[in-house]
Amino acid sequence: VQLQASGGGLVQAGGTLRLSCAASGRTFSGYAIGWFRQAPGKEREFVSAVTWSAGTTYYAASAKGRFTISRDVVKNTVYLQMNSLKPEDTAVYYCARTSYRGIATTAPRYDYWGQGTQVTVSS
């Protein structure tokens, strides 16, 4: 399993970015792909997740209403559309796959991780 995150960049507060997570390797049916972020000096935190087969989504409170997660099963890609970005959204964003068939909101329940993409939101 390989995950490749991309789409990060520098944006002003209130702006938008769309992150992509390209997945390859074994089937993802039944698993979930999640997005996490980690700011300097802080722990990695859950942002959002989507189940591969059903498309069920889950959001952290900080992301709800501003971020939208989706997946394209033909392109094997998961997207995170981020709107109304705030300086506190600045972090390295990682995508990952759950280690079991289901959705999860904690990092230890994910076993395959992408390399991360930097998101910087200026005030």
Backbone bond lengths (Angstrom), bond angles and torsions (degrees), N, CA, C in turn:
res aa  C-N    CA-C-N  psi(-1)  N-CA   C-N-CA  omega(-1)  CA-C   N-CA-C  phi
1 V - - - 1.463 - - 1.523 109.11 -
2 Q 1.324 115.43 130.93 1.462 120.36 176.32 1.516 108.94 -131.52
3 L 1.324 114.27 138.00 1.451 121.01 178.20 1.515 108.40 -126.08
4 Q 1.318 116.08 133.52 1.467 121.67 -177.63 1.518 108.24 -126.22
5 A 1.336 116.08 110.31 1.462 121.04 179.20 1.524 109.86 -91.66
6 S 1.319 115.37 142.94 1.463 120.84 178.26 1.518 109.49 -154.76
7 G 1.334 115.41 171.86 1.455 120.21 174.94 1.514 115.47 105.30
8 G 1.318 117.37 -4.04 1.450 119.56 179.17 1.519 111.60 -69.89
9 G 1.320 115.33 172.48 1.455 119.98 179.06 1.510 111.32 169.00
10 L 1.310 114.20 -168.68 1.468 122.15 179.44 1.527 108.46 -104.18
11 V 1.316 116.31 128.72 1.455 120.99 -178.87 1.515 109.15 -143.35
12 Q 1.300 116.47 152.62 1.462 120.39 177.63 1.530 110.09 -80.32
13 A 1.300 115.05 156.65 1.465 120.43 177.02 1.525 109.46 -55.22
14 G 1.330 115.30 136.90 1.455 121.14 -176.12 1.511 113.94 91.15
15 G 1.331 116.08 -9.00 1.456 120.48 -178.21 1.513 113.39 -82.53
16 T 1.326 115.21 -175.10 1.460 121.07 -177.26 1.522 110.51 -130.44
17 L 1.322 114.42 153.36 1.454 123.08 171.99 1.517 107.78 -145.48
18 R 1.322 116.14 151.62 1.448 120.56 172.15 1.520 109.08 -123.22
19 L 1.306 115.35 118.22 1.459 121.15 177.36 1.520 109.01 -91.86
20 S 1.328 115.00 147.68 1.463 121.21 177.20 1.511 108.98 -124.08
21 C 1.323 115.33 146.31 1.456 121.79 175.53 1.525 106.72 -130.27
22 A 1.319 115.77 103.78 1.459 121.19 179.86 1.521 109.24 -86.76
23 A 1.320 116.06 124.70 1.460 121.43 -175.58 1.518 110.97 -110.47
24 S 1.312 116.05 143.20 1.457 120.84 176.78 1.520 109.36 -147.01
25 G 1.307 115.88 163.35 1.452 120.09 178.82 1.517 111.65 110.24
26 R 1.291 116.42 -137.27 1.457 121.69 -175.33 1.525 111.00 -69.88
27 T 1.306 116.28 164.45 1.448 121.44 -178.81 1.516 111.09 -59.69
28 F 1.323 115.04 146.69 1.454 120.46 179.05 1.523 110.92 -106.50
29 S 1.324 116.40 3.57 1.454 121.03 -178.30 1.523 110.95 -55.25
30 G 1.339 116.26 125.87 1.451 121.30 179.60 1.518 114.36 90.21
31 Y 1.302 117.00 -19.98 1.470 120.64 179.72 1.529 109.60 -89.46
32 A 1.311 114.50 174.36 1.461 120.78 175.92 1.519 109.43 -123.40
33 I 1.298 114.66 149.87 1.468 121.28 172.36 1.523 107.06 -110.52
34 G 1.304 115.64 128.90 1.452 120.00 -178.81 1.516 112.12 -119.68
35 W 1.308 114.67 158.29 1.470 121.74 172.44 1.527 107.69 -113.00
36 F 1.312 114.98 133.52 1.455 123.14 174.57 1.518 107.82 -125.07
37 R 1.304 116.12 163.68 1.461 119.91 174.62 1.518 109.49 -141.21
38 Q 1.312 113.90 153.47 1.459 119.79 179.41 1.513 109.21 -140.48
39 A 1.314 115.54 118.65 1.458 122.20 176.28 1.527 108.37 -93.16
40 P 1.326 118.20 156.84 1.470 120.93 -179.93 1.521 111.95 -54.77
41 G 1.314 116.01 129.39 1.452 120.97 177.37 1.512 114.96 78.22
42 K 1.335 116.78 4.56 1.463 120.08 -178.47 1.518 110.19 -120.95
43 E 1.309 114.85 161.34 1.452 119.85 177.75 1.524 110.44 -76.46
44 R 1.322 114.71 157.08 1.451 119.90 176.23 1.523 108.81 -67.65
45 E 1.321 116.22 132.41 1.456 119.48 -177.21 1.524 111.50 -125.07
46 F 1.313 114.39 147.48 1.449 122.48 179.35 1.525 110.10 -70.38
47 V 1.348 114.95 140.17 1.461 120.80 177.54 1.534 110.53 -115.20
48 S 1.324 115.66 -53.81 1.462 119.34 -175.89 1.520 109.06 -165.59
49 A 1.335 115.94 160.05 1.460 120.56 177.15 1.525 109.75 -150.99
50 V 1.324 114.56 156.12 1.463 121.05 178.31 1.519 108.46 -140.81
51 T 1.337 116.88 137.00 1.455 119.59 175.60 1.516 108.80 -79.22
52 W 1.337 115.00 140.39 1.456 119.00 -172.22 1.521 112.00 -66.97
53 S 1.316 117.73 -43.44 1.462 120.76 -173.19 1.524 112.10 -79.42
54 A 1.319 118.08 -53.28 1.459 121.48 -172.93 1.514 113.15 -89.42
55 G 1.326 117.29 -19.61 1.455 119.54 -177.99 1.519 113.87 76.73
56 T 1.319 116.93 19.00 1.463 120.67 177.18 1.527 109.11 -67.53
57 T 1.331 115.43 134.86 1.460 119.41 -175.46 1.522 111.69 -116.18
58 Y 1.312 115.00 156.94 1.466 121.69 177.47 1.510 107.47 -147.17
59 Y 1.328 115.94 141.29 1.464 121.23 -176.83 1.517 111.24 -130.97
60 A 1.321 115.01 145.62 1.451 120.11 167.89 1.517 107.80 -71.12
61 A 1.314 116.28 157.52 1.459 120.47 -178.57 1.528 111.08 -59.01
62 S 1.327 116.27 -34.66 1.465 120.52 -177.69 1.526 112.22 -69.27
63 A 1.332 116.90 -20.83 1.459 121.68 -176.60 1.527 112.90 -100.92
64 K 1.297 116.64 -22.85 1.459 121.26 -174.85 1.524 111.53 -60.18
65 G 1.316 115.87 128.93 1.453 120.87 179.36 1.510 114.32 90.25
66 R 1.328 117.11 -16.50 1.469 120.38 179.89 1.523 112.63 -116.81
67 F 1.326 116.28 -33.90 1.468 121.08 -177.21 1.525 109.20 -108.31
68 T 1.332 115.55 147.90 1.457 121.15 175.63 1.517 108.83 -132.60
69 I 1.323 115.85 125.82 1.455 121.00 177.80 1.523 108.38 -102.14
70 S 1.317 115.54 143.03 1.463 120.64 178.06 1.515 108.72 -151.12
71 R 1.341 115.59 165.13 1.461 117.98 177.22 1.512 109.47 -138.45
72 D 1.323 114.93 148.43 1.455 123.67 176.18 1.527 106.54 -117.27
73 V 1.332 115.60 104.26 1.460 119.38 -174.08 1.522 112.12 -72.12
74 V 1.319 117.19 -19.97 1.467 119.86 177.36 1.531 109.54 -75.44
75 K 1.319 115.55 -43.32 1.464 120.11 179.80 1.519 112.70 -86.89
76 N 1.345 117.46 -3.48 1.467 121.12 -178.46 1.533 111.11 54.55
77 T 1.308 115.78 45.06 1.461 120.93 -175.75 1.525 110.31 -133.58
78 V 1.312 114.94 139.61 1.460 122.03 173.96 1.524 107.86 -112.09
79 Y 1.303 115.93 137.37 1.463 121.62 -177.89 1.532 110.32 -115.60
80 L 1.319 114.60 149.90 1.460 120.60 171.04 1.521 106.85 -128.71
81 Q 1.317 115.34 104.05 1.456 121.35 176.58 1.517 108.30 -84.51
82 M 1.311 116.53 120.89 1.462 121.16 -176.64 1.524 109.25 -115.87
83 N 1.310 116.27 116.53 1.459 122.46 179.39 1.524 110.03 -113.75
84 S 1.308 115.50 164.13 1.471 121.24 177.84 1.522 111.48 49.12
85 L 1.302 115.75 48.81 1.460 120.43 -176.11 1.518 112.01 -65.22
86 K 1.327 114.93 145.81 1.459 122.56 -178.94 1.526 109.02 -120.88
87 P 1.321 117.80 156.49 1.470 119.55 177.06 1.530 112.83 -54.47
88 E 1.312 117.52 -32.69 1.468 120.22 -179.85 1.526 113.20 -72.40
89 D 1.332 117.15 -5.65 1.466 120.44 173.30 1.529 111.76 -82.83
90 T 1.323 116.55 -6.52 1.461 120.61 179.75 1.522 110.40 -61.81
91 A 1.318 115.69 124.41 1.465 121.97 -177.69 1.518 109.24 -178.72
92 V 1.319 115.37 170.93 1.454 120.66 166.30 1.526 106.88 -88.08
93 Y 1.309 116.02 128.66 1.470 121.61 -177.80 1.524 108.86 -103.83
94 Y 1.325 114.71 131.82 1.454 122.17 -179.53 1.525 110.13 -120.56
95 C 1.328 115.81 144.33 1.452 119.17 168.53 1.528 108.26 -108.15
96 A 1.306 115.23 153.14 1.458 120.61 -175.98 1.521 109.84 -154.32
97 R 1.343 115.63 160.89 1.462 121.47 177.57 1.507 109.67 -112.24
98 T 1.322 116.25 140.77 1.460 119.60 178.42 1.522 110.79 -64.20
99 S 1.330 115.08 152.66 1.457 120.95 -179.50 1.516 111.98 -84.26
100 Y 1.319 116.66 -3.87 1.458 120.60 179.82 1.525 107.46 -143.85
101 R 1.318 115.08 169.78 1.467 119.90 -178.25 1.519 109.34 -79.67
102 G 1.308 115.56 99.56 1.458 121.21 -179.11 1.506 109.44 161.28
103 I 1.300 115.80 -178.96 1.455 121.48 -178.78 1.519 108.56 -104.76
104 A 1.303 117.86 151.39 1.457 121.97 -178.70 1.521 109.42 -149.38
105 T 1.320 115.65 157.71 1.462 120.52 -178.30 1.521 112.72 -122.47
106 T 1.319 117.49 6.65 1.462 120.25 178.96 1.519 109.94 -121.00
107 A 1.321 115.70 143.17 1.457 122.00 -174.05 1.533 114.24 -58.65
108 P 1.336 119.38 -39.00 1.478 118.42 -178.86 1.528 114.07 -61.34
109 R 1.316 117.70 -17.20 1.463 120.82 179.99 1.529 112.48 -88.57
110 Y 1.324 116.45 7.97 1.457 121.89 176.89 1.520 107.96 -116.45
111 D 1.332 116.65 137.46 1.462 117.63 -176.43 1.524 114.46 -114.11
112 Y 1.307 118.70 -27.79 1.460 120.44 178.06 1.527 109.01 -110.55
113 W 1.324 115.51 130.34 1.461 121.96 -174.75 1.513 110.70 -125.59
114 G 1.325 115.78 143.16 1.448 121.28 170.27 1.516 110.12 -80.10
115 Q 1.315 116.41 178.74 1.458 121.28 -172.49 1.522 113.76 -84.65
116 G 1.318 119.03 -11.88 1.455 121.09 178.64 1.515 112.73 94.44
117 T 1.327 115.51 147.82 1.456 121.54 176.04 1.529 107.82 -137.51
118 Q 1.326 115.60 134.67 1.467 120.85 -173.59 1.530 110.77 -80.75
119 V 1.313 115.55 130.85 1.465 122.75 172.44 1.517 107.74 -118.16
120 T 1.320 116.40 123.48 1.454 121.66 178.51 1.516 108.81 -124.87
121 V 1.325 115.24 123.77 1.459 121.11 -179.81 1.522 108.23 -114.33
122 S 1.309 115.92 117.99 1.460 120.55 -178.59 1.527 110.13 -92.64
123 S 1.328 114.89 149.15 1.473 119.60 -177.80 1.514 111.36 -90.02
